[in-house]
Amino acid sequence: MAESALPPIPRSSTKPVELLPSLRPNGDHWLPAFQRLYPKLECLRCSLRVAGVWQRHVFVASEKRLRATLAPVLGDLTLATARPDAAVCPLCLGLLQDPDLMKDTPLMSSVVEAIVLQIKKKGYVLPEAVESAGTISNKETKLGFILGLTLPASLAIRDRAALHWLEASVNLFYCRSGGPVEVKDILKFAIEEHLQQYLPCFATAPSPPSPGTFKLDLSFFKPSVDADDYRHICSIMPQTYLDGKAYRRTRKRKKHAGSNLENLCTSTMVGHVVGAAAGDGEVRKKMADWFECLSEGNFIDHTDEHQKKEAASPAVTTVSVTREAFYLKGKYLKFSREMPQTLWLLEGGVRKGKASVEEVISEPVRKWCEPESVVLMGSGREDMDVRMLGHGRPFLLQVNDPRRVPKEEGGQEEVAALQAAINAKMGLNREGDVVVRELSVSDRRQVKIMHAGAAEKQKVYACRVWVGGKVGREELSKCLESKRDLAVEQMTPIRVLHRRALLTRRKDIYEMRCEDVKIVEKEGEDGREGGKEGGREGDGMTEGVEEALGTYFTLHLRTAAGTYIKEFVHGDMGRTRPNVGSLLGGLSADLLALDVTGVVVEEEEEEEKEKEKEEGVEEEEEEEEE
């Protein structure tokens, strides 16, 4: 995926805008209300939308073009050629007002510039584009984006107050049941249209977002607006609301940290205000009076320069551009007994063991797509001194905010290259301690599948065991191998008490098998030559030579997930019952080395279940729509 050269940001529209037919679909029905509203608001767009103009594309054009279009139909009403310094609209908080009336710039141009600037700074790789016949076209599939806007919830209440002012003061009744076009809808329409004109590779994405979708989060904030509006609204609401749960819950929130003070006007509050106004003429009158005070600036202390400056400032806009995570699933094998699954830091930031499995796998991924972060989720985890052998442990790698993502077509080659880079003996994996198999692109649904049925999963282990006594092959068969579905009661091991609750857990040992039995009867006698620590599957499980008196054997187990194998072998000072030593007649037992040789995961079955759930939800939604 090649990075396209971004064209300069268009500062103004080049095609002619004919707004007059759109503004007069049914005659000049909006004109009387507009003539009353504009002198109070000095906001062209808010005056139009509250007056009854509902076509969203009308509001996208610059105020300069709107004024030129409106001039012939306004009669005696004269539009200002310049905006006073303190003329910030109380309905949109300045968001629908152009900063310069003389420039022909579409609405939200500056916000789109900020979005594009972040895309450039972060270095996101966009599809390659070619210029043909004066237009930009894409060679590859479009990139989806989701636009999220956050505005003060009290703007909806202010709109409703303006409508009641029209009804009460100038005897005009607003006929649209849905109310005026909301500020949020206009901003969203303007940003999406302008952004797609500038970046043709962008297209609005469905929800939930797919991997690699751009998330554009915009927050429009004006200090104290919600808190002040909440205080005034509570003064005009009927007592029945002030006695209700919603009000008491909000008051309780207000007592807490100041961060909540701007969230007092919630959607619930807005709903209560609209409902109260619909059935109570006194509330409507008070809301009309409130709008009059807002539009006249009666709540501003004009002797306070700071307050005057704050009131004259439009809402602050913050822009955040991120990208939806993509997921890689596969299976990993770990051949080192000095490597944890994830980074393990001791006090003071001292690393424990070698580079982690997560770091080894994520190193080539980070180089390829430069993500914000990478998180490895495994189907369980092994201890640092335990090897992961067999077919490997299933894992899911979540790549957050990547600068590039695998292509929908041809992405298999990119993923195959990533797997080869992970398995190459270089970088953090120069000793070949980690091998990844079956790497492929996945999605968020796999997270649920990974954790679904965790209690029902089974694990297969191989461990080298020493017992302090002479134990023959027949005794091992009778005392261990004959046990099927053995129930084990395990009190939380001492080694994990610092991070796990003190409980007694019941686990099942489904089967056991013993092999490679060696008995050391004389001190110094070689019982078995051990393989090199950290070796591959098939090498010996212990380091050095087994010389202590007693019996050595390799024990293979198939157990329920979550079974503490080390404690099942040595008993953990009697906290695990039964254990290998007690099953062999009370002998001392210890574990010399442990490997995980298999993780039994019914992955396909879980995927089918998840698909059936999603299809069932979709069918229910379709039935509701019908």
Secondary structure, 3 states (H helix, E strand, C coil): CCCCCCCCCCCCCCCCCCCHHHHCCCCCCCHHHHHHHHHHHCCHHHHHHHHCCCCHHHHHCCHHHHHHHHHHHCCCCCCCCCCCCCCCCCCCCCCCCCCCCCCCCCCCHHHHHHHHHHHHHHCCCCCCEEEECCEEEECCCCEEEEEEEECCCHHHHHHHHHHHHHHHHCCCCCCCCCCCCCHHHHHHHHHHHHHHHHCCCEEECCCCCCCCCEEEEEEEECCCHHHHHHHHHHHHCCHHHHCCHHHHHHHHHHCCCHHHHHHCCCHHHHHHHHHHHHHCHHHHHHHHHHHHHHHHCCCCCCCCHHHHHHHHCCCEEEEEEEECCEEEEEEEEECCCCCCCCCCECCCCCECCCCCHHHHHHHHHHHHHCCCEEEEEECCCCCCCCEEEEEEEEEEEEEECCCCCCCCCCHHHHHHHHHHHHHCCCHHHCCCCEEEEEEEEECCHHHHHHHCCHHHCEEEEEEEEEECCCCCHHHHHHHHHCCCCEEEEEECCHHHCCCCCCCEEEEEEEEEEEEEEEEECCCCCCCCECCCCCCCCCCCCCCCECCCCEEEEEEEEEEECCCCHHHHHHCCCCCEECCHHHHCCCCCEEEEEEEEEEEECCHHHHHHHHHHHHHHHHHHHHHHHC
